[in-house]
Amino acid sequence: MVMVDDISFPSQITTSNPLSLLGHGITDIEIHFLQIKFTAIGVYIDPEIVSHLQKWKGKTGTELAEDDHFFDSVISAPVDKYLRIVVIKEIKGSQYGVQLESSVRDRLAADDKYEEEEEEALEKIVEFFQTKYFKKDSVLTFSFPAASNVAEVGCVPKSSYNKVVFGTK
């Protein structure tokens, strides 16, 4: 078990396969000189990813964090990936969706990978979040199965589980 800002993340979860906690952190924003924490994030990946990342064996965490090719290899590795995001500070789903859309769009555009298909998928995500409201401890999940070009986004805003499925390249 790993604690991220008083939120526990199990070292392993099971979707279709057991996935290990590979990374964790928080998202925050500075407002009037105050750091406001919004979410805690756990990144779970099939342990089989190690065989796809041998090229980076022996590198330090700092070196890996600065290497875009490392992140590209993690993203493109043919293994299951899963994000578990826990809300620290309540936020409207519409705000979360727009922030997510902006962040993803900017990163894809910077890599010249933002096309009509990506725009449609992001619109679907924004629409999904539009009517949601995330209280403290609400859970968002993003699942990227290796055997599919479809990703699933879900949320448990303390009442019921909702999800949207969209295609990816």
MDAnalysis code that builds the backbone (N, CA, C; Angstrom):
import MDAnalysis as mda
import numpy as np

u = mda.Universe.empty(507, n_residues=169, atom_resindex=np.repeat(np.arange(169), 3), trajectory=True)
u.add_TopologyAttr("name", ["N", "CA", "C"] * 169)
u.add_TopologyAttr("resid", np.arange(1, 170))
u.add_TopologyAttr("resname", ["MET", "VAL", "MET", "VAL", "ASP", "ASP", "ILE", "SER", "PHE", "PRO", "SER", "GLN", "ILE", "THR", "THR", "SER", "ASN", "PRO", "LEU", "SER", "LEU", "LEU", "GLY", "HIS", "GLY", "ILE", "THR", "ASP", "ILE", "GLU", "ILE", "HIS", "PHE", "LEU", "GLN", "ILE", "LYS", "PHE", "THR", "ALA", "ILE", "GLY", "VAL", "TYR", "ILE", "ASP", "PRO", "GLU", "ILE", "VAL", "SER", "HIS", "LEU", "GLN", "LYS", "TRP", "LYS", "GLY", "LYS", "THR", "GLY", "THR", "GLU", "LEU", "ALA", "GLU", "ASP", "ASP", "HIS", "PHE", "PHE", "ASP", "SER", "VAL", "ILE", "SER", "ALA", "PRO", "VAL", "ASP", "LYS", "TYR", "LEU", "ARG", "ILE", "VAL", "VAL", "ILE", "LYS", "GLU", "ILE", "LYS", "GLY", "SER", "GLN", "TYR", "GLY", "VAL", "GLN", "LEU", "GLU", "SER", "SER", "VAL", "ARG", "ASP", "ARG", "LEU", "ALA", "ALA", "ASP", "ASP", "LYS", "TYR", "GLU", "GLU", "GLU", "GLU", "GLU", "GLU", "ALA", "LEU", "GLU", "LYS", "ILE", "VAL", "GLU", "PHE", "PHE", "GLN", "THR", "LYS", "TYR", "PHE", "LYS", "LYS", "ASP", "SER", "VAL", "LEU", "THR", "PHE", "SER", "PHE", "PRO", "ALA", "ALA", "SER", "ASN", "VAL", "ALA", "GLU", "VAL", "GLY", "CYS", "VAL", "PRO", "LYS", "SER", "SER", "TYR", "ASN", "LYS", "VAL", "VAL", "PHE", "GLY", "THR", "LYS"])
u.atoms.positions = np.array([
    [0.843, -1.180, 0.000],
    [0.000, 0.000, 0.000],
    [0.889, 1.245, 0.000],
    [0.558, 2.188, -0.856],
    [1.287, 3.449, -0.938],
    [0.316, 4.573, -0.594],
    [0.770, 5.502, 0.236],
    [-0.058, 6.649, 0.606],
    [0.358, 7.857, -0.239],
    [-0.624, 8.490, -0.848],
    [-0.403, 9.710, -1.618],
    [-1.346, 10.758, -1.038],
    [-0.794, 11.681, -0.278],
    [-1.577, 12.734, 0.360],
    [-2.765, 12.147, 1.145],
    [-2.493, 11.194, 2.007],
    [-3.496, 10.528, 2.852],
    [-4.496, 9.663, 2.088],
    [-4.211, 9.366, 0.839],
    [-5.063, 8.479, 0.049],
    [-4.260, 7.227, -0.252],
    [-4.863, 6.073, 0.034],
    [-4.119, 4.824, -0.156],
    [-4.316, 4.268, -1.566],
    [-3.217, 3.783, -2.099],
    [-3.207, 3.115, -3.391],
    [-2.620, 1.725, -3.178],
    [-3.403, 0.677, -3.484],
    [-2.857, -0.670, -3.333],
    [-1.678, -0.880, -4.283],
    [-0.752, -1.724, -3.890],
    [0.423, -1.965, -4.732],
    [0.067, -2.759, -5.985],
    [-1.101, -3.385, -5.973],
    [-1.541, -4.144, -7.144],
    [-3.062, -4.103, -7.220],
    [-3.581, -4.030, -8.441],
    [-5.014, -4.153, -8.665],
    [-5.212, -5.166, -9.777],
    [-6.417, -5.664, -9.909],
    [-6.692, -6.614, -10.975],
    [-7.830, -6.093, -11.831],
    [-7.568, -5.969, -13.111],
    [-8.616, -5.672, -14.085],
    [-8.827, -7.006, -14.792],
    [-8.407, -7.135, -16.030],
    [-8.416, -8.455, -16.664],
    [-7.157, -9.229, -16.279],
    [-6.115, -8.498, -15.874],
    [-4.845, -9.071, -15.406],
    [-4.405, -8.307, -14.167],
    [-3.539, -8.904, -13.342],
    [-2.992, -8.130, -12.220],
    [-2.071, -7.027, -12.751],
    [-2.249, -5.832, -12.238],
    [-1.430, -4.691, -12.640],
    [-0.735, -4.134, -11.411],
    [0.521, -3.727, -11.574],
    [1.313, -3.202, -10.458],
    [1.341, -1.682, -10.477],
    [1.378, -1.103, -9.283],
    [1.500, 0.348, -9.149],
    [2.907, 0.739, -9.587],
    [3.002, 1.468, -10.681],
    [4.302, 1.839, -11.230],
    [4.680, 3.280, -10.891],
    [3.670, 4.105, -10.647],
    [3.942, 5.500, -10.321],
    [2.760, 6.126, -9.619],
    [3.011, 7.245, -8.951],
    [1.933, 7.932, -8.236],
    [2.315, 9.387, -8.047],
    [1.313, 10.212, -7.796],
    [1.581, 11.627, -7.578],
    [0.300, 12.392, -7.351],
    [0.397, 13.707, -7.426],
    [-0.781, 14.554, -7.262],
    [-0.822, 15.585, -8.386],
    [-2.013, 16.128, -8.634],
    [-2.137, 17.292, -9.504],
    [-2.517, 18.457, -8.613],
    [-1.922, 19.590, -8.891],
    [-2.244, 20.773, -8.103],
    [-2.142, 22.007, -8.982],
    [-2.613, 23.108, -8.440],
    [-2.577, 24.378, -9.149],
    [-2.329, 25.480, -8.132],
    [-1.609, 26.504, -8.549],
    [-1.360, 27.632, -7.651],
    [-2.424, 28.699, -7.887],
    [-3.119, 29.068, -6.821],
    [-4.128, 30.122, -6.880],
    [-3.797, 31.130, -5.789],
    [-3.492, 32.354, -6.195],
    [-3.144, 33.420, -5.240],
    [-2.084, 32.953, -4.243],
    [-1.009, 32.401, -4.743],
    [0.145, 31.966, -3.949],
    [-0.133, 30.747, -3.063],
    [-1.268, 30.086, -3.243],
    [-1.575, 28.861, -2.492],
    [-1.552, 27.679, -3.444],
    [-0.900, 26.589, -3.029],
    [-0.922, 25.362, -3.814],
    [-2.176, 24.585, -3.419],
    [-3.086, 24.392, -4.365],
    [-4.322, 23.660, -4.130],
    [-4.186, 22.291, -4.788],
    [-4.274, 21.240, -3.991],
    [-4.185, 19.872, -4.509],
    [-5.578, 19.439, -4.959],
    [-5.656, 18.878, -6.190],
    [-6.945, 18.458, -6.720],
    [-7.126, 16.948, -6.730],
    [-6.115, 16.225, -7.194],
    [-6.262, 14.774, -7.303],
    [-4.971, 14.056, -6.919],
    [-5.150, 12.820, -6.468],
    [-4.030, 11.895, -6.273],
    [-4.155, 10.854, -7.380],
    [-3.034, 10.459, -7.943],
    [-3.051, 9.580, -9.110],
    [-2.172, 8.363, -8.868],
    [-2.698, 7.196, -9.225],
    [-1.923, 5.964, -9.229],
    [-1.879, 5.426, -10.650],
    [-0.702, 5.076, -11.127],
    [-0.516, 4.541, -12.475],
    [-0.191, 3.060, -12.346],
    [-1.069, 2.226, -12.887],
    [-0.914, 0.775, -12.813],
    [-0.635, 0.228, -14.209],
    [0.353, -0.652, -14.288],
    [0.738, -1.220, -15.576],
    [1.080, -2.690, -15.377],
    [0.796, -3.471, -16.408],
    [1.141, -4.891, -16.396],
    [2.652, -5.021, -16.194],
    [3.087, -5.839, -15.223],
    [4.531, -5.994, -14.971],
    [5.318, -6.461, -16.199],
    [4.623, -7.006, -17.178],
    [5.263, -7.457, -18.411],
    [5.929, -6.297, -19.164],
    [5.602, -5.076, -18.797],
    [6.181, -3.905, -19.469],
    [7.704, -3.880, -19.341],
    [8.223, -4.492, -18.293],
    [9.674, -4.495, -18.065],
    [10.416, -5.021, -19.291],
    [9.860, -6.041, -19.934],
    [10.538, -6.605, -21.107],
    [10.556, -5.624, -22.283],
    [9.671, -4.641, -22.277],
    [9.620, -3.646, -23.354],
    [10.465, -2.409, -23.053],
    [11.014, -2.348, -21.848],
    [11.763, -1.151, -21.441],
    [13.224, -1.450, -21.100],
    [13.756, -2.544, -21.595],
    [15.137, -2.940, -21.291],
    [16.152, -1.877, -21.704],
    [15.837, -1.142, -22.736],
    [16.721, -0.090, -23.241],
    [17.059, 0.947, -22.159],
    [16.176, 1.111, -21.176],
    [16.370, 2.136, -20.147],
    [16.864, 1.571, -18.824],
    [17.204, 0.309, -18.812],
    [17.698, -0.306, -17.584],
    [18.953, 0.436, -17.103],
    [19.006, 0.731, -15.813],
    [20.156, 1.405, -15.229],
    [20.066, 2.924, -15.217],
    [19.052, 3.484, -15.862],
    [18.883, 4.944, -15.853],
    [18.272, 5.380, -14.525],
    [18.567, 6.587, -14.116],
    [17.991, 7.122, -12.879],
    [16.567, 7.610, -13.144],
    [15.817, 7.795, -12.079],
    [14.465, 8.326, -12.198],
    [14.450, 9.685, -12.868],
    [15.426, 10.510, -12.543],
    [15.524, 11.844, -13.139],
    [15.760, 11.743, -14.643],
    [16.652, 10.847, -15.041],
    [16.928, 10.668, -16.469],
    [15.673, 10.198, -17.204],
    [14.955, 9.255, -16.603],
    [13.736, 8.743, -17.230],
    [12.670, 9.830, -17.333],
    [12.529, 10.632, -16.285],
    [11.511, 11.689, -16.264],
    [11.749, 12.728, -17.357],
    [12.993, 12.890, -17.766],
    [13.331, 13.888, -18.783],
    [13.392, 13.310, -20.194],
    [13.140, 12.016, -20.337],
    [13.288, 11.344, -21.628],
    [11.917, 11.075, -22.262],
    [11.555, 11.877, -23.263],
    [10.268, 11.705, -23.942],
    [10.157, 10.338, -24.611],
    [11.276, 9.802, -25.085],
    [11.246, 8.495, -25.740],
    [10.874, 7.394, -24.744],
    [11.288, 7.547, -23.501],
    [10.903, 6.583, -22.466],
    [9.381, 6.589, -22.303],
    [8.797, 7.774, -22.189],
    [7.347, 7.859, -22.032],
    [6.621, 7.322, -23.259],
    [7.142, 7.600, -24.456],
    [6.547, 7.053, -25.672],
    [6.562, 5.526, -25.636],
    [7.654, 4.953, -25.145],
    [7.761, 3.495, -25.058],
    [6.786, 2.916, -24.041],
    [6.596, 3.611, -22.926],
    [5.620, 3.158, -21.922],
    [4.222, 3.175, -22.529],
    [3.873, 4.274, -23.179],
    [2.539, 4.429, -23.760],
    [2.293, 3.403, -24.857],
    [3.276, 3.156, -25.693],
    [3.081, 2.259, -26.832],
    [3.311, 0.784, -26.508],
    [3.811, 0.466, -25.337],
    [4.040, -0.944, -24.975],
    [2.709, -1.704, -25.013],
    [2.701, -2.892, -25.602],
    [1.462, -3.664, -25.743],
    [1.068, -4.387, -24.445],
    [0.824, -3.605, -23.396],
    [0.413, -4.150, -22.097],
    [-0.751, -3.314, -21.563],
    [-1.518, -3.888, -20.638],
    [-2.624, -3.159, -20.023],
    [-2.097, -2.021, -19.165],
    [-2.806, -0.892, -19.233],
    [-2.468, 0.284, -18.420],
    [-3.751, 0.789, -17.771],
    [-3.631, 1.340, -16.569],
    [-4.812, 1.747, -15.813],
    [-4.441, 2.915, -14.906],
    [-5.238, 3.957, -14.923],
    [-5.034, 5.104, -14.041],
    [-6.168, 5.140, -13.027],
    [-5.825, 5.281, -11.767],
    [-6.816, 5.451, -10.696],
    [-6.581, 6.837, -10.115],
    [-7.583, 7.685, -10.250],
    [-7.474, 9.078, -9.822],
    [-8.496, 9.316, -8.720],
    [-8.031, 9.801, -7.578],
    [-8.904, 10.056, -6.433],
    [-8.956, 11.566, -6.192],
    [-10.161, 12.079, -6.090],
    [-10.367, 13.517, -5.917],
    [-9.997, 13.943, -4.496],
    [-9.162, 14.960, -4.389],
    [-8.775, 15.541, -3.099],
    [-9.643, 16.770, -2.808],
    [-9.792, 17.628, -3.807],
    [-10.585, 18.859, -3.670],
    [-11.724, 18.771, -4.670],
    [-12.966, 18.878, -4.183],
    [-14.092, 18.698, -5.093],
    [-14.010, 19.645, -6.281],
    [-14.527, 19.148, -7.408],
    [-14.447, 19.892, -8.667],
    [-15.629, 19.490, -9.539],
    [-16.117, 20.444, -10.314],
    [-17.184, 20.149, -11.267],
    [-16.606, 19.279, -12.379],
    [-17.389, 18.308, -12.814],
    [-16.954, 17.459, -13.911],
    [-16.676, 18.249, -15.172],
    [-17.473, 19.291, -15.413],
    [-17.261, 20.113, -16.608],
    [-15.887, 20.784, -16.568],
    [-15.472, 21.256, -15.391],
    [-14.145, 21.871, -15.254],
    [-13.055, 20.827, -15.474],
    [-13.232, 19.656, -14.860],
    [-12.242, 18.591, -14.998],
    [-12.114, 18.182, -16.468],
    [-13.254, 17.995, -17.138],
    [-13.244, 17.578, -18.533],
    [-12.543, 18.572, -19.439],
    [-12.806, 19.854, -19.236],
    [-12.172, 20.894, -20.053],
    [-10.669, 20.949, -19.785],
    [-10.262, 20.830, -18.518],
    [-8.832, 20.831, -18.195],
    [-8.138, 19.620, -18.815],
    [-8.790, 18.460, -18.738],
    [-8.227, 17.245, -19.320],
    [-8.117, 17.390, -20.834],
    [-9.183, 17.866, -21.461],
    [-9.185, 18.055, -22.910],
    [-8.058, 18.995, -23.337],
    [-7.926, 20.109, -22.659],
    [-6.903, 21.096, -22.996],
    [-5.501, 20.511, -22.863],
    [-5.265, 19.816, -21.777],
    [-3.950, 19.231, -21.530],
    [-3.598, 18.178, -22.587],
    [-4.540, 17.271, -22.860],
    [-4.283, 16.200, -23.836],
    [-4.139, 16.788, -25.239],
    [-5.034, 17.696, -25.613],
    [-4.981, 18.311, -26.939],
    [-3.640, 19.020, -27.156],
    [-3.201, 19.805, -26.164],
    [-1.939, 20.531, -26.299],
    [-0.760, 19.579, -26.474],
    [-0.762, 18.483, -25.728],
    [0.347, 17.522, -25.839],
    [0.326, 16.803, -27.178],
    [-0.872, 16.417, -27.633],
    [-0.969, 15.754, -28.932],
    [-0.586, 16.713, -30.059],
    [-1.042, 17.950, -29.979],
    [-0.723, 18.941, -31.013],
    [0.776, 19.216, -31.059],
    [1.417, 19.280, -29.906],
    [2.861, 19.523, -29.856],
    [3.631, 18.405, -30.549],
    [3.084, 17.183, -30.503],
    [3.720, 16.039, -31.158],
    [3.151, 15.792, -32.553],
    [2.334, 16.730, -33.040],
    [1.687, 16.628, -34.350],
    [0.871, 15.335, -34.476],
    [0.150, 14.995, -33.415],
    [-0.666, 13.778, -33.403],
    [-2.139, 14.084, -33.148],
    [-2.530, 15.341, -33.269],
    [-3.916, 15.730, -32.994],
    [-4.662, 15.856, -34.308],
    [-5.541, 14.881, -34.565],
    [-6.310, 14.864, -35.801],
    [-7.786, 14.692, -35.470],
    [-8.599, 14.490, -36.475],
    [-10.055, 14.409, -36.289],
    [-10.464, 13.300, -35.319],
    [-9.825, 12.148, -35.415],
    [-10.167, 11.025, -34.536],
    [-9.903, 11.364, -33.065],
    [-8.788, 12.013, -32.806],
    [-8.458, 12.409, -31.432],
    [-9.426, 13.491, -30.938],
    [-9.773, 14.412, -31.830],
    [-10.722, 15.468, -31.462],
    [-12.074, 14.862, -31.073],
    [-12.553, 13.889, -31.847],
    [-13.832, 13.238, -31.544],
    [-13.779, 12.509, -30.208],
    [-12.676, 11.823, -29.934],
    [-12.540, 11.105, -28.659],
    [-12.535, 12.084, -27.490],
    [-11.821, 13.197, -27.631],
    [-11.782, 14.197, -26.558],
    [-13.152, 14.843, -26.345],
    [-13.887, 15.076, -27.426],
    [-15.243, 15.633, -27.291],
    [-16.139, 14.676, -26.512],
    [-15.968, 13.396, -26.753],
    [-16.754, 12.382, -26.041],
    [-16.432, 12.393, -24.539],
    [-15.163, 12.567, -24.219],
    [-14.752, 12.623, -22.811],
    [-15.317, 13.870, -22.138],
    [-15.207, 15.029, -22.815],
    [-15.743, 16.272, -22.247],
    [-17.242, 16.128, -22.011],
    [-17.943, 15.556, -22.975],
    [-19.389, 15.345, -22.835],
    [-19.694, 14.425, -21.651],
    [-18.903, 13.372, -21.485],
    [-19.095, 12.435, -20.375],
    [-18.989, 13.147, -19.029],
    [-18.001, 13.999, -18.883],
    [-17.769, 14.676, -17.605],
    [-18.713, 15.858, -17.363],
    [-19.372, 16.342, -18.406],
    [-20.168, 17.566, -18.351],
    [-21.148, 17.610, -17.176],
    [-21.846, 16.544, -16.907],
    [-22.898, 16.559, -15.874],
    [-22.444, 15.995, -14.533],
    [-21.178, 15.695, -14.405],
    [-20.666, 15.085, -13.168],
    [-20.238, 16.160, -12.171],
    [-20.211, 15.763, -10.917],
    [-19.662, 16.607, -9.861],
    [-18.875, 15.685, -8.952],
    [-17.598, 15.959, -8.773],
    [-16.736, 15.066, -8.014],
    [-16.456, 15.621, -6.630],
    [-16.999, 14.939, -5.648],
    [-16.728, 15.301, -4.257],
    [-15.414, 14.663, -3.834],
    [-14.901, 15.081, -2.701],
    [-13.683, 14.486, -2.146],
    [-13.850, 12.969, -2.093],
    [-12.818, 12.243, -2.462],
    [-12.750, 10.782, -2.473],
    [-13.504, 10.118, -3.623],
    [-14.060, 10.902, -4.557],
    [-14.610, 10.300, -5.772],
    [-13.443, 9.670, -6.532],
    [-13.722, 8.613, -7.284],
    [-12.665, 7.902, -8.008],
    [-12.949, 7.934, -9.508],
    [-11.932, 8.298, -10.271],
    [-11.979, 8.265, -11.730],
    [-11.021, 7.177, -12.185],
    [-11.414, 6.441, -13.213],
    [-10.524, 5.409, -13.744],
    [-10.393, 5.571, -15.257],
    [-9.200, 5.329, -15.737],
    [-8.918, 5.330, -17.165],
    [-8.239, 3.996, -17.453],
    [-8.878, 3.171, -18.271],
    [-8.358, 1.836, -18.557],
    [-7.987, 1.737, -20.032],
    [-6.767, 1.251, -20.285],
    [-6.255, 1.113, -21.639],
    [-5.808, -0.337, -21.844],
    [-6.734, -1.227, -22.234],
    [-6.374, -2.638, -22.424],
    [-5.444, -2.825, -23.628],
    [-4.485, -3.702, -23.480],
    [-3.507, -3.950, -24.546],
    [-4.158, -4.573, -25.775],
    [-5.152, -5.412, -25.558],
    [-5.745, -6.177, -26.645],
    [-6.821, -5.403, -27.405],
    [-6.927, -4.109, -27.181],
    [-8.009, -3.347, -27.788],
    [-7.536, -1.947, -28.140],
    [-8.176, -1.368, -29.150],
    [-7.888, 0.032, -29.459],
    [-8.970, 0.926, -28.852],
    [-9.669, 0.389, -27.862],
    [-10.716, 1.117, -27.156],
    [-10.273, 1.353, -25.719],
    [-10.481, 2.553, -25.240],
    [-10.178, 2.885, -23.843],
    [-11.490, 3.119, -23.112],
    [-11.462, 2.943, -21.806],
    [-12.665, 3.131, -20.995],
    [-12.373, 4.122, -19.877],
    [-13.257, 5.096, -19.729],
    [-13.158, 6.079, -18.655],
    [-14.358, 5.862, -17.753],
    [-14.104, 5.761, -16.458],
    [-15.201, 5.559, -15.520],
    [-15.063, 6.456, -14.318],
    [-16.160, 6.605, -13.591],
    [-16.096, 7.395, -12.365],
    [-17.084, 6.855, -11.351],
    [-16.695, 6.979, -10.110],
    [-17.545, 6.600, -8.988],
    [-17.658, 7.841, -8.109],
    [-18.662, 8.682, -8.408],
    [-18.809, 9.889, -7.595],
    [-19.609, 9.620, -6.333],
    [-19.269, 8.566, -5.641],
    [-19.894, 8.176, -4.382],
    [-21.327, 7.689, -4.536],
    [-21.888, 7.687, -5.747],
    [-23.260, 7.228, -5.891],
    [-23.339, 5.983, -6.754],
    [-22.894, 6.086, -8.000],
    [-22.942, 4.927, -8.878],
    [-21.814, 5.017, -9.891],
    [-21.515, 3.890, -10.523],
    [-20.424, 3.838, -11.490],
    [-20.951, 4.262, -12.852],
    [-20.274, 5.160, -13.506],
    [-20.605, 5.612, -14.854],
    [-19.383, 5.395, -15.720],
    [-19.611, 5.121, -17.005],
    [-18.442, 4.952, -17.864],
    [-18.745, 5.396, -19.284],
    [-17.689, 5.667, -20.023],
    [-17.745, 5.961, -21.443],
    [-16.596, 5.196, -22.090],
    [-16.839, 4.692, -23.293],
    [-15.823, 3.943, -24.027],
    [-15.542, 4.715, -25.307],
    [-14.272, 4.846, -25.666],
    [-13.930, 5.551, -26.889],
    [-12.761, 4.862, -27.559],
    [-12.655, 5.050, -28.882],
    [-11.586, 4.437, -29.651],
    [-10.304, 5.230, -29.558],
    [-9.202, 4.518, -29.661],
    [-7.886, 5.143, -29.696],
    [-7.124, 4.551, -30.857],
    [-6.036, 5.198, -31.221],
    [-5.191, 4.659, -32.303],
    [-4.303, 3.579, -31.781],
])
